[in-house]
């Protein structure tokens, strides 16, 4: 295993070569813009267009990807876990997916590994969400209840970790496979007792359905000692090795899009509206602010900057996932997260 510092920005031995390649690529663009064809990249979002993937939509609309020599098409997703399989299938070159599913995938498919190159959800939004009227006041009371979740939802996939941490008997819990767009409605209708999902998505939807914010109960996995990270920018290991300048461009444009979304949540919501005319701008602005306060800006991010991970926490999360999913050969931290494409801390710092 490489030294722990290999997970920090610019610490790997490959950085000089990658930086040189990126510089040459940028120089080529400057000298011959008419002759330089943009590299086409298909990007899969984690979900239907909403605040969670607004940074990528905003980056595309403002030309941040184009300035990196990239022609990026951002498509709606089918769940954070599905991002991994979409990229593995070859139809997408990058995506906004779940690092825990990535850990599992790399353990089971060591010849087709992917890596995260920019962390976004420093605090994982993995949670079980219920309503006050359910009478569920603690995770243990989920036993004997029905939880609704889409099959590709990361909160559902990682539920065994939460169950172990919260001392739940999973055999006493019934999961209902529900359509993503019906999840919150089924909870409100009483068809399920709770739902697995991301509060940044679920809470605004519940408010829109007439639920009072004080009547929503959230059990974050992280609050029960599950040391996981969550979503970030994912590419293939092959692309890192063969097209480092493309990965560098994706990271830079993603950072600019995320920073712009944090600085101006309304602009992020308006970018979504341009992408999808059915978007409710007020709702997505509120969702973006929820993300900023609960998932994006943490004490760790204030210390390490946007995009990075803490090596010890990452190693612990890999072990937790490996134990819960019974992975025989879990990947090493450097096979999961690559921080070499991140800019210096001063360029990624946040003032919150």
C-alpha positions as CSV (number, residue, x, y, z in Angstrom):
1,X,0.0,0.0,0.0
2,X,1.2,3.5,-0.8
3,X,1.8,6.0,2.0
4,X,-1.3,7.6,3.4
5,X,-0.3,10.9,1.9
6,X,-0.9,9.5,-1.6
7,X,-4.6,10.2,-0.9
8,X,-4.0,13.9,-0.4
9,X,-3.9,16.4,-3.3
10,X,-0.8,16.1,-5.5
11,X,1.1,13.6,-3.3
12,X,1.5,10.7,-5.8
13,X,4.6,10.2,-7.9
14,X,2.5,10.5,-11.1
15,X,1.6,14.1,-10.5
16,X,4.5,15.7,-12.4
17,X,3.7,13.7,-15.6
18,X,0.0,14.3,-15.2
19,X,0.6,18.0,-14.7
20,X,2.9,18.1,-17.8
21,X,0.3,16.3,-19.9
22,X,-2.4,18.7,-18.7
23,X,-0.1,21.7,-19.5
24,X,0.6,20.4,-23.0
25,X,-3.1,19.8,-23.6
26,X,-3.9,23.3,-22.5
27,X,-1.1,24.7,-24.7
28,X,-2.4,22.8,-27.7
29,X,-5.8,24.3,-27.1
30,X,-4.4,27.8,-27.0
31,X,-2.2,27.5,-30.1
32,X,-4.7,25.8,-32.3
33,X,-8.3,26.2,-31.1
34,X,-9.8,25.7,-34.5
35,X,-8.0,22.4,-35.1
36,X,-8.4,21.0,-31.6
37,X,-11.4,18.8,-31.4
38,X,-13.1,18.6,-28.0
39,X,-13.1,15.3,-26.2
40,X,-16.6,14.0,-25.9
41,X,-17.6,12.8,-22.5
42,X,-20.9,11.3,-21.5
43,X,-21.6,12.0,-17.9
44,X,-24.3,10.3,-15.8
45,X,-25.9,12.1,-12.9
46,X,-26.9,10.3,-9.8
47,X,-30.6,11.0,-10.2
48,X,-33.2,13.0,-12.0
49,X,-32.1,16.6,-12.4
50,X,-32.2,18.3,-9.0
51,X,-29.9,20.3,-6.7
52,X,-27.7,17.3,-6.0
53,X,-26.4,17.3,-9.6
54,X,-26.8,21.0,-10.2
55,X,-23.0,21.7,-10.0
56,X,-22.4,19.6,-13.1
57,X,-25.3,21.1,-15.0
58,X,-24.1,24.6,-14.1
59,X,-20.5,23.8,-15.1
60,X,-21.8,22.6,-18.5
61,X,-24.0,25.7,-19.1
62,X,-21.2,28.1,-18.0
63,X,-18.7,26.5,-20.3
64,X,-16.4,25.3,-17.6
65,X,-16.0,21.9,-19.3
66,X,-15.6,23.5,-22.7
67,X,-12.7,25.6,-21.4
68,X,-11.0,22.3,-20.5
69,X,-11.4,21.0,-24.0
70,X,-14.3,18.7,-23.1
71,X,-17.7,18.3,-24.7
72,X,-19.6,16.9,-21.8
73,X,-23.2,15.7,-22.0
74,X,-24.9,15.4,-18.6
75,X,-27.7,12.8,-18.5
76,X,-30.1,12.1,-15.7
77,X,-29.4,9.0,-13.5
78,X,-31.2,6.1,-11.9
79,X,-29.5,6.1,-8.5
80,X,-26.1,6.7,-7.1
81,X,-25.2,3.0,-7.2
82,X,-26.3,2.7,-10.9
83,X,-23.7,5.2,-11.8
84,X,-21.0,2.6,-11.2
85,X,-22.7,0.0,-13.5
86,X,-23.3,2.6,-16.2
87,X,-19.6,3.6,-16.3
88,X,-18.6,-0.1,-16.2
89,X,-20.8,-0.8,-19.1
90,X,-18.9,1.7,-21.2
91,X,-21.8,4.0,-22.2
92,X,-20.6,6.7,-19.8
93,X,-17.1,7.9,-19.1
94,X,-17.7,9.7,-15.8
95,X,-20.5,10.2,-13.3
96,X,-21.6,11.4,-9.9
97,X,-21.8,8.2,-7.9
98,X,-21.5,6.5,-4.5
99,X,-18.0,5.6,-3.2
100,X,-19.3,2.7,-1.1
101,X,-20.8,1.0,-4.1
102,X,-17.4,1.7,-5.8
103,X,-15.6,-0.1,-3.0
104,X,-17.8,-3.1,-3.5
105,X,-17.5,-3.0,-7.3
106,X,-13.7,-2.7,-7.2
107,X,-13.5,-5.7,-4.8
108,X,-15.5,-7.8,-7.1
109,X,-14.1,-6.5,-10.4
110,X,-10.4,-5.8,-9.9
111,X,-9.7,-5.8,-13.6
112,X,-12.2,-3.1,-14.3
113,X,-11.7,-0.7,-11.4
114,X,-13.0,2.8,-11.1
115,X,-11.8,5.6,-8.8
116,X,-13.3,8.7,-7.3
117,X,-11.2,11.8,-8.1
118,X,-13.3,14.5,-6.3
119,X,-15.3,14.0,-3.1
120,X,-18.5,16.0,-2.9
121,X,-20.8,14.5,-0.2
122,X,-18.4,14.7,2.7
123,X,-21.2,13.8,5.1
124,X,-23.1,10.9,3.6
125,X,-26.8,11.7,3.0
126,X,-27.6,8.0,3.6
127,X,-30.6,7.9,6.0
128,X,-33.9,6.3,7.0
129,X,-36.7,8.9,6.9
130,X,-40.0,8.6,8.6
131,X,-42.9,10.8,9.9
132,X,-43.9,11.6,13.5
133,X,-47.2,9.9,13.0
134,X,-45.4,6.6,12.5
135,X,-44.5,6.5,16.2
136,X,-40.9,5.6,15.2
137,X,-38.6,7.5,17.5
138,X,-35.5,5.4,17.3
139,X,-34.0,3.0,14.8
140,X,-34.8,-0.1,16.9
141,X,-38.5,0.7,16.3
142,X,-38.0,0.0,12.6
143,X,-38.2,-3.7,13.3
144,X,-41.5,-5.1,12.2
145,X,-42.0,-2.2,9.8
146,X,-41.9,-1.7,6.1
147,X,-39.3,0.5,4.5
148,X,-39.7,1.7,0.9
149,X,-36.6,2.1,-1.3
150,X,-35.6,1.9,-5.0
151,X,-33.3,-1.1,-5.7
152,X,-30.5,1.2,-6.9
153,X,-30.6,3.5,-4.0
154,X,-27.4,3.8,-2.0
155,X,-29.1,4.1,1.3
156,X,-30.8,0.8,0.6
157,X,-27.6,-0.8,-0.6
158,X,-25.7,0.3,2.5
159,X,-28.5,-0.5,5.0
160,X,-26.7,-3.5,6.4
161,X,-24.0,-1.1,7.8
162,X,-26.7,1.0,9.5
163,X,-28.4,-2.1,10.8
164,X,-25.2,-3.4,12.4
165,X,-24.3,0.0,13.9
166,X,-27.8,0.6,15.3
167,X,-28.2,-3.0,16.5
168,X,-31.1,-3.8,14.2
169,X,-32.4,-7.2,13.2
170,X,-32.7,-6.9,9.5
171,X,-34.7,-10.1,9.3
172,X,-37.5,-8.2,11.1
173,X,-37.6,-5.4,8.6
174,X,-39.5,-5.7,5.3
175,X,-38.2,-3.7,2.3
176,X,-40.6,-2.6,-0.5
177,X,-39.1,-1.9,-3.9
178,X,-40.6,1.4,-4.9
179,X,-40.3,3.8,-7.9
180,X,-38.0,6.8,-7.1
181,X,-40.7,9.3,-8.0
182,X,-43.3,7.7,-5.7
183,X,-41.1,7.1,-2.6
184,X,-42.2,10.2,-0.6
185,X,-45.8,9.9,-1.7
186,X,-46.0,6.3,-0.5
187,X,-44.7,7.4,2.9
188,X,-47.2,10.2,3.2
189,X,-50.0,7.8,2.2
190,X,-49.0,5.3,4.9
191,X,-48.2,2.6,2.3
192,X,-44.7,2.2,4.0
193,X,-43.6,3.1,7.5
194,X,-40.3,4.7,6.5
195,X,-38.2,5.2,3.4
196,X,-34.4,4.8,2.7
197,X,-32.9,7.7,0.8
198,X,-31.2,11.0,0.8
199,X,-32.7,13.7,3.0
200,X,-31.7,16.5,0.5
201,X,-34.0,14.8,-2.0
202,X,-36.7,13.5,0.4
203,X,-37.2,16.4,2.7
204,X,-38.1,19.1,0.1
205,X,-40.4,16.6,-1.6
206,X,-42.2,15.9,1.7
207,X,-42.6,19.6,2.3
208,X,-44.0,20.0,-1.1
209,X,-46.5,17.2,-0.2
210,X,-47.7,19.2,2.7
211,X,-45.7,17.7,5.6
212,X,-44.5,20.0,8.3
213,X,-40.7,20.0,8.7
214,X,-41.1,19.3,12.4
215,X,-43.0,16.1,11.6
216,X,-40.1,14.6,9.7
217,X,-37.6,12.3,11.5
218,X,-34.3,11.5,10.0
219,X,-31.9,8.7,11.1
220,X,-28.5,9.5,9.4
221,X,-26.3,6.5,9.2
222,X,-23.3,8.7,10.1
223,X,-25.0,9.7,13.4
224,X,-24.8,6.0,14.5
225,X,-21.1,5.6,13.9
226,X,-21.0,4.5,10.3
227,X,-17.8,6.3,9.0
228,X,-18.8,6.4,5.3
229,X,-18.2,9.0,2.7
230,X,-20.7,9.2,-0.2
231,X,-21.0,10.8,-3.6
232,X,-18.3,12.3,-5.8
233,X,-16.9,12.4,-9.3
234,X,-16.0,9.0,-10.6
235,X,-14.0,7.9,-13.6
236,X,-12.4,4.6,-14.7
237,X,-8.9,3.6,-13.7
238,X,-8.1,3.1,-17.4
239,X,-9.0,6.7,-18.1
240,X,-6.8,8.0,-15.3
241,X,-3.9,6.1,-16.9
242,X,-4.6,6.8,-20.5
243,X,-6.2,10.2,-20.5
244,X,-5.0,12.1,-17.4
245,X,-5.6,15.4,-19.0
246,X,-9.3,14.6,-19.5
247,X,-9.6,13.6,-15.8
248,X,-7.8,16.8,-14.8
249,X,-10.3,18.8,-16.9
250,X,-13.3,17.1,-15.3
251,X,-12.0,17.7,-11.8
252,X,-11.3,21.4,-12.5
253,X,-14.7,22.0,-14.1
254,X,-16.5,20.1,-11.4
255,X,-14.8,22.1,-8.7
256,X,-15.8,25.4,-10.4
257,X,-19.4,24.2,-10.8
258,X,-19.6,23.1,-7.1
259,X,-18.0,26.3,-5.8
260,X,-20.4,28.4,-8.0
261,X,-23.4,26.4,-6.7
262,X,-22.3,27.0,-3.1
263,X,-21.8,30.7,-3.7
264,X,-25.1,31.1,-5.5
265,X,-27.7,28.4,-4.8
266,X,-30.3,30.3,-6.9
267,X,-28.1,30.2,-9.9
268,X,-27.7,26.5,-9.5
269,X,-31.5,26.0,-9.4
270,X,-31.9,28.3,-12.4
271,X,-29.4,26.2,-14.3
272,X,-31.6,23.1,-13.6
273,X,-34.6,25.0,-14.9
274,X,-32.8,25.6,-18.2
275,X,-32.1,21.9,-18.4
276,X,-35.6,20.8,-17.5
277,X,-38.6,23.2,-17.8
278,X,-40.5,21.3,-15.2
279,X,-38.0,22.2,-12.4
280,X,-39.3,24.1,-9.5
281,X,-36.7,26.8,-8.9
282,X,-37.7,27.7,-5.4
283,X,-37.7,24.0,-4.4
284,X,-34.3,23.3,-5.9
285,X,-32.8,26.4,-4.3
286,X,-34.0,25.2,-0.9
287,X,-32.6,21.7,-1.6
288,X,-29.3,23.2,-2.6
289,X,-29.1,25.1,0.7
290,X,-30.0,22.0,2.6
291,X,-27.1,20.2,0.8
292,X,-24.6,22.9,1.6
293,X,-25.5,22.9,5.3
294,X,-25.8,19.2,5.8
295,X,-23.6,17.4,3.2
296,X,-21.1,19.7,1.6
297,X,-19.6,21.9,4.2
298,X,-18.3,20.0,7.3
299,X,-15.5,20.6,9.8
300,X,-13.4,18.2,7.7
301,X,-14.0,20.2,4.6
302,X,-13.1,23.4,6.3
303,X,-9.8,21.8,7.2
304,X,-9.0,19.8,4.1
305,X,-10.8,21.8,1.4
306,X,-13.5,20.8,-1.1
307,X,-12.9,17.5,-3.0
308,X,-10.5,15.8,-0.6
309,X,-10.8,12.9,1.9
310,X,-9.2,12.1,5.2
311,X,-7.0,9.0,4.6
312,X,-7.8,7.3,8.0
313,X,-11.5,7.8,7.6
314,X,-11.4,6.4,4.1
315,X,-9.5,3.4,5.2
316,X,-12.0,2.8,8.0
317,X,-14.9,3.1,5.6
318,X,-13.4,0.6,3.2
319,X,-13.1,-1.9,6.1
320,X,-16.7,-1.3,7.3
321,X,-18.0,-1.9,3.8
322,X,-15.9,-4.9,3.3
323,X,-17.0,-6.5,6.6
324,X,-20.7,-5.8,6.0
325,X,-20.7,-7.0,2.4
326,X,-18.3,-9.9,3.1
327,X,-15.7,-8.8,0.5
328,X,-12.7,-11.1,0.4
329,X,-10.3,-8.7,-1.2
330,X,-11.3,-5.1,-0.5
331,X,-9.4,-2.5,-2.5
332,X,-6.7,-0.4,-1.0
333,X,-7.5,3.3,-0.3
334,X,-5.5,4.4,-3.3
335,X,-7.5,2.1,-5.5
336,X,-10.7,3.9,-4.4
337,X,-9.8,7.6,-4.2
338,X,-7.2,9.5,-6.2
339,X,-6.4,12.9,-5.0
340,X,-3.6,13.7,-7.4
341,X,-5.9,15.8,-9.7
342,X,-7.0,18.2,-6.9
343,X,-5.6,21.7,-6.9
344,X,-3.7,23.1,-3.9
345,X,-5.7,23.6,-0.7
346,X,-5.7,27.3,-1.0
347,X,-7.7,27.0,-4.2
348,X,-10.2,24.6,-2.6
349,X,-10.7,26.2,0.8
350,X,-14.2,27.3,1.9
351,X,-15.1,30.2,4.2
352,X,-18.3,29.1,6.0
